[in-house]
Amino acid sequence: MNNIQRLFCAIALLSSLACAWNQRGLADCGGLFLLDQTDLSFSVFRCNATDSVIKNNIMVYGGYGFVQGNAAWNNDWLLEWKKKDHYGQGGFRGDSRYLSLAADFEFGQARESYSVTSGLKLPDSSFYASGSISRENNQIFNLTWTPEDSFQYIDTISGNWESNLLKKEFNLGMIYHQHHLYSSVSLMDSKRASLEDNHYSIRDSSMIYTGFLKYEYQLEKGRFSIQGYHLDLESYIYGLRKVEENTKRFLYIPLEIQYNEYWASFLYTHWDFRIGYGNLAIELPQDTRRFYETLSPNRALDNSITQVVSFSFYQRNYRITGNMDAYWLDARASYSSEKQIKRWHWKRILGFDFFRVQGDMSVIKTSESSNIFGGTSYNEDIMGRFTFVGTHLKIGSRLESPERKIYFDITLGQIIPFYFHHQIKEIKTEKLVQKYDSKEGHETQYKPFRDGFDMRVQLGFIF
């Protein structure tokens, strides 16, 4: 019996218990179609169906999901990212006067995860704390690189990015009258997964710290809240090729990322207002050690080919170092109302937000070439800037049965750009050799419902 068959048997068992337990089910699907251009594209779609039964303070659930993502970047070569996975999930929740316990699992073709959470609380929930530990074996995606002009020795490089992740999280919260304070910290440690023979692979060794803090004040007809989020990542990414017992590293990227996000929101009756700010800093540290080049194409070749090209072509390696800084501003407003049609309940929501995203990039690419008589190297400075201003319109509708036990919810969104500009300069040996400006180059043709379109559909029931 395969995993999918086991999943359906579990859901059938849960459904058979519905006569004695309360039952809740949900089907949730959504997609994001961000870009559909000739040189850049990105889309992701996911669908999830769960069924749960509740008896007193115990809940047991099971479900099935599907996720698919595609991205491509065409720039004298084609870089493709693909992800497709069917997965099953399940778990339980138990709650008592002072203690709580939960366990969750998820298994699929490309991902396995297990987590356990335990909590401590006061009877009136004025104080609560919980801790969790989880492990994930995740095939992040499949990456394929294809040159525009097919080379004689390298045509296509395709590899899976797999990672083994251990996550530890601690949560703490307090409630005092109308005041609610919540905080969370987590540590994620990623280890390199095993390699496959005769195969290109991408692996990483990462350490991720996150922190979250939220304060909320309850009003008579609404609430006010402020929150902040911080992420700190240090990662080493490797591109490896293993043939029997021989392993070569042709890609090495040390990466440091810091991200901060802040939100303030005010909800009153039918109105919801939010304003947010975030900043991102990415750094590629410099590493001048031998065999720690960012990219060494010759190490991606077979040994027989390497022996030929080592005497007929220059050996060329690349080192890339630099940084990128970006920030975003966002202001949102939405209005919701409810109308009764006979005995059915119809809720409508209309929202929009204005955003601005701006970033700067400064990268130094060092090209090193050598032969049997010596070698040379030169630097190439790449500087860039981009600005994106636009709005995101959202419309939603929710229909509930007279007893509010069955509901159907659909939300549609569309990004409308007002201004987009990007500029890249490449400077080689103190001489400007290339310049790309979005105003002087070809204009990007924006395609509504294919660029910046998102949707979400839900169908749920409670018995």
Rosetta blueprint (number, residue, H / E / L):
1 M L
2 N L
3 N H
4 I H
5 Q H
6 R H
7 L H
8 F H
9 C H
10 A H
11 I H
12 A H
13 L H
14 L H
15 S H
16 S H
17 L H
18 A H
19 C H
20 A L
21 W L
22 N E
23 Q E
24 R E
25 G E
26 L E
27 A E
28 D E
29 C E
30 G E
31 G E
32 L E
33 F E
34 L E
35 L E
36 D E
37 Q L
38 T L
39 D L
40 L E
41 S E
42 F E
43 S E
44 V E
45 F E
46 R E
47 C E
48 N E
49 A E
50 T E
51 D E
52 S E
53 V E
54 I E
55 K E
56 N L
57 N L
58 I E
59 M E
60 V E
61 Y E
62 G E
63 G E
64 Y E
65 G E
66 F E
67 V E
68 Q E
69 G E
70 N E
71 A E
72 A E
73 W E
74 N E
75 N L
76 D L
77 W E
78 L E
79 L E
80 E E
81 W E
82 K E
83 K E
84 K E
85 D E
86 H E
87 Y E
88 G E
89 Q E
90 G E
91 G E
92 F E
93 R E
94 G E
95 D E
96 S L
97 R L
98 Y L
99 L E
100 S E
101 L E
102 A E
103 A E
104 D E
105 F E
106 E E
107 F E
108 G E
109 Q L
110 A L
111 R E
112 E E
113 S E
114 Y E
115 S E
116 V E
117 T E
118 S E
119 G E
120 L E
121 K E
122 L L
123 P L
124 D L
125 S L
126 S L
127 F E
128 Y E
129 A E
130 S E
131 G E
132 S E
133 I E
134 S E
135 R E
136 E E
137 N E
138 N E
139 Q E
140 I E
141 F E
142 N E
143 L E
144 T E
145 W E
146 T E
147 P E
148 E L
149 D L
150 S L
151 F L
152 Q L
153 Y L
154 I L
155 D L
156 T L
157 I E
158 S E
159 G E
160 N E
161 W E
162 E E
163 S E
164 N E
165 L E
166 L E
167 K E
168 K E
169 E E
170 F E
171 N E
172 L E
173 G E
174 M E
175 I E
176 Y E
177 H L
178 Q L
179 H E
180 H E
181 L E
182 Y E
183 S E
184 S E
185 V E
186 S E
187 L E
188 M E
189 D E
190 S E
191 K E
192 R E
193 A L
194 S L
195 L L
196 E L
197 D L
198 N L
199 H E
200 Y E
201 S E
202 I E
203 R E
204 D E
205 S E
206 S E
207 M E
208 I E
209 Y E
210 T E
211 G E
212 F E
213 L E
214 K E
215 Y E
216 E E
217 Y E
218 Q E
219 L L
220 E L
221 K L
222 G E
223 R E
224 F E
225 S E
226 I E
227 Q E
228 G E
229 Y E
230 H E
231 L E
232 D E
233 L E
234 E E
235 S E
236 Y E
237 I E
238 Y E
239 G E
240 L E
241 R E
242 K E
243 V E
244 E L
245 E L
246 N E
247 T E
248 K E
249 R E
250 F E
251 L E
252 Y E
253 I E
254 P E
255 L E
256 E E
257 I E
258 Q E
259 Y E
260 N E
261 E E
262 Y E
263 W E
264 A E
265 S E
266 F E
267 L E
268 Y E
269 T L
270 H L
271 W E
272 D E
273 F E
274 R E
275 I E
276 G E
277 Y E
278 G E
279 N E
280 L E
281 A E
282 I E
283 E E
284 L E
285 P L
286 Q L
287 D L
288 T L
289 R L
290 R L
291 F L
292 Y L
293 E L
294 T L
295 L E
296 S L
297 P H
298 N H
299 R H
300 A H
301 L L
302 D L
303 N H
304 S H
305 I H
306 T H
307 Q H
308 V H
309 V H
310 S H
311 F H
312 S H
313 F L
314 Y L
315 Q E
316 R E
317 N E
318 Y E
319 R E
320 I E
321 T E
322 G E
323 N E
324 M E
325 D E
326 A E
327 Y E
328 W E
329 L E
330 D E
331 A E
332 R E
333 A E
334 S E
335 Y E
336 S E
337 S E
338 E E
339 K E
340 Q E
341 I E
342 K L
343 R L
344 W E
345 H E
346 W E
347 K E
348 R E
349 I E
350 L E
351 G E
352 F E
353 D E
354 F E
355 F E
356 R E
357 V E
358 Q E
359 G E
360 D E
361 M E
362 S E
363 V E
364 I E
365 K E
366 T E
367 S E
368 E E
369 S E
370 S E
371 N E
372 I L
373 F L
374 G E
375 G E
376 T E
377 S E
378 Y E
379 N E
380 E E
381 D E
382 I E
383 M E
384 G E
385 R E
386 F E
387 T E
388 F E
389 V E
390 G E
391 T E
392 H E
393 L E
394 K E
395 I E
396 G E
397 S E
398 R E
399 L E
400 E E
401 S L
402 P L
403 E L
404 R L
405 K L
406 I E
407 Y E
408 F E
409 D E
410 I E
411 T E
412 L E
413 G E
414 Q E
415 I E
416 I E
417 P E
418 F E
419 Y E
420 F E
421 H E
422 H E
423 Q E
424 I E
425 K E
426 E E
427 I E
428 K E
429 T L
430 E L
431 K E
432 L E
433 V E
434 Q E
435 K E
436 Y E
437 D E
438 S L
439 K L
440 E L
441 G L
442 H L
443 E L
444 T L
445 Q L
446 Y L
447 K L
448 P L
449 F L
450 R L
451 D L
452 G L
453 F E
454 D E
455 M E
456 R E
457 V E
458 Q E
459 L E
460 G E
461 F E
462 I E
463 F L
